[in-house]
Amino acid sequence: MQGALLSTAEKRLHGRKAVVTGGSSGIGRAIALAFAEEGADVLITYRRNAKGAEEVVAGVQAMGREALALAADLRERDEVDRLVDEAFTRLGRVDVWVNNAGADILTGDGAQASDLEKLDAALDVDLRGTVLCCWQVAPRLRAQKAGVILNVSWDHVLVGGSGRQAEIYAAAKGGILAFSKSLARSFAPEVRVNVLAPGWIRTAFADALPTASQERLAAQAPLRRWGTPQDVAKAAVYLASDEAGFLTGTTLLVNGGAVM
């Protein structure tokens, strides 16, 4: 790994403490591992995927960083309060908080849910969970005099997408983008709040699509390929680091140019 070639002091997140919600698989997993590679101690959350969480913890520890995993249902206010309290207590402080957790309405049991059930899940986990975490975390970061919040949206909220799934996803992820801009104003200058907006990223959803559909979607991007979770993770590292110290309220599109 590239980070292994750098001295400890050269790593962009050296000594930082980070929390990544939904960190047991996919994009969250990649962000947690990338943060560790850049020198951060990492706490991840999961809801059901305990095995995946254990694997991420082992991967972070293999890089010589501290790693923790906590089960949390971000739909519940009490669970969010407990998570934030425990994260700050066990890490000592939090420098970077990534709200990545989201409801899976595209694969597995989630794909079989009714439209109303999918809407409730996306609004409860993606949007409400992000808002509740931010409301608890941002004042603590301000009290520390510094901190970064990264919220995960979707590139197509800027242009729209056709179909019921896109409508549901846009309602939740569009809310996250708009909320983040207001939060950035509320907690500046001590806290920077930015948004990651991935496009077509090769996760479990992509693997379930027919080959022809995968190729069609890849062709929509000027860079002519699907993104990877690692592509998003690299962007997250940048936004979490001092290199992005003059960015707040910014949305970074990680999508190969499919939406500009």
Summary of the structure (lengths in Angstrom):
residues: 260
radius of gyration: 17.3
end to end distance: 30.4
largest distance: 51.2
contacts: 917
relative contact order: 0.14
helix: 53%
strand: 15%
